[in-house]
Amino acid sequence: MPAWLTQSLRGTALLTVPLIAIAVVANAVASPADLRVVVNFFVALVLVLSIQAFSGNSGIVSFGHVAFMGVGAYTAALLTIPPAIKHFILPNLPSVIAHAHLGFVPAVLIATVAGALVAAVIGVPLTRMQEGAMAMATIGVLVIFFVVFDNWDAVTRGSTGVFGIPRNTSLLSAVILSLIAIFVCRVFRESNAGLKLRASRADPVAAEALGANVVRLRYVAWILSGAIMGMGGAIWAQYNLAFDPKQFFFTQTFNILAMIVVGGLASVSGAVIGAATVTLTTEIMRRVEDSAGVPGLTQMVVALLILLVLYRRPDGLVGRSEVDDLLGRRLPWLHAARR
Amino acid sequence: MTAGLMSSQEALQQLINALSLGSTYALLALGLAMVFSILGLVNFAHGELVTVAAYTIYLESEHGVPFPIEVISAVVAAAIAGVLMERIAFRPLRGASFVTLLFSSFAISVIIQNLFLALISPRQKGVAMPNVFNTAFRFGGSYSIGWLPVITTITCLLSLVVLTLFLRRSVQGLGMLAASQDFAVTRLMGISANRVIMAAFAISGALAGIAAVFILARRGTVEPTMGFNPVLKAFIASVIGGLGSLSGAVVGGFVLAFIEVTLDATLPIGAAPFRDAFALLIVIAILYFRPEGLLTRSEER
């Protein structure tokens, strides 16, 4: 087995154990409200991993990824809302979409492809820009897609939003898809392309000089990340059942970025641990916020958490290494097969 | 309606609208550019300085404070908020990477928004402004122009003149101007880094405070998220002008305003909501073709 595959499998397995444990425990004992938190955690995991796939390897922040989440969510919504409801809320849809009534798997697949396609189009100009310029252009992407979602009444129902999406996402499907996302991100990170891209994060000019086509590598990562985001948006939509364009704007961007910053941008383990930390903090603070009657407290604490992490550990709680690398240093036998 | 069919009254009105909008954007963009040029920080929380100023006016107007005092204290409050922001939040991150700084300013923006939400109200609150802002004056027989855009333009242009004099004539100002072009060398010339950075945040806050008065006069309400639109416009304007170029930011503000007013006048009715999307498409095109900005010569960087 090639080294990148062993490493990805080992890394995924190591993260799978606690994640499945969480799912099993939640399934057995959690109240319906807590179960919802757990499913949303697994959905968030997919969203965060999408950012990891691009920003983690390239080192370029994206504020625009939520746009792909929106693309995935609207795609899934249009394909799964029962035609009777669709006829009522979106009377002007093209007939193919108006009559479509797909199940979970095809809807998620098509949304994934839609996310990848939209990313492929936008990525052409974006990935050719310099790092800072690209980061700023992603803010433009975020706003442009928000404006389109908010005003394209015939397809998105504008600012009123859509409803009637069936709850197709279950704990099981969310767990399976997030594990797939972890594995895909790990494979990409350990692959030749991922390695070169990570080298370009440290020094794009040097990486280029050593034969890495930085623009193409960024483009590939961007599309992969668009696909994962499209998938994440699709399962998110089929769990939350109704949404409007505001869900794909700055607050959502902040929530997802908070997770990746807290855990650490540069590793898949960081994305997972960040998602867990922020979800846990949010849930605890939400309870405090409700009982203390201070609106906004949760977001404030999450923002403070980001600042604290940036001050103390700018690379995030996990840092640049994966958990299996960190464990491997303590337990050498785990890494017997390392390159 | 197309530009060719516009009456001279409408053309004049559009021109003064573009000028007043542009001068507001210029103040906002200049503040953003000043901080960026010295620290390399795109301050997402710049819009919250506008919010601070607007809420200062709101709180004072609830207690019947006279308007001129409201304005002065709003500008001072925004300047202090800028300095505090730097002291508390950005100073510990001095020298951190672009990404870290971006994230931290994003977090600070969220904290300030939620502070207003928690301490005052998540909802919009109406603010009474002087009547003169709602009146128009006539001249030359048939021409009628609103006072608000005229006052906005004059005040913002005056602020720009005062700031330019300060930057060009005082030692502290020259130090800042030099720092905006090459901070490292400026420090070697014996200019105190902390003083320059503090002054940049204070000026950036004061400019945002002045802009806030007119933003508030136009919208008539305060709400915790009201800083978003201003920071977005400032961001677009400073990208047009070349991020980090002070004069570019000012010109970028006016260019953005003229683009917006033109799009408003020429876009078909159905496309009007897409105006901001068009403006940002232009920004992405600029970032792609001329990342150094439309207005800077390459040697200026």
Interface residues (C-beta under 8 A of the other chain):
Chain A: G59 V61 P125 L126 R128 M129 Q130 E131 G132 A133 M134 A135 M136 A137 I139 G140 V141 V143 I144 V147 V148 D150 N151 F250 F254 L257 A258 V261 L265 V294 P295 G296 L297 Q299 M300 V302 A303 L304 I306 L307 L310 Y311 P314
Chain B: V42 A89 P92 L93 A96 S97 F98 V99 T100 L102 F103 S104 F106 A107 I108 V110 I111 Q113 N114 L115 L117 A118 P122 P224 F228 L232 F235 V239 L243 P273 F274 D276 A277 L280 L281 V283 I284 L287 Y288 P291
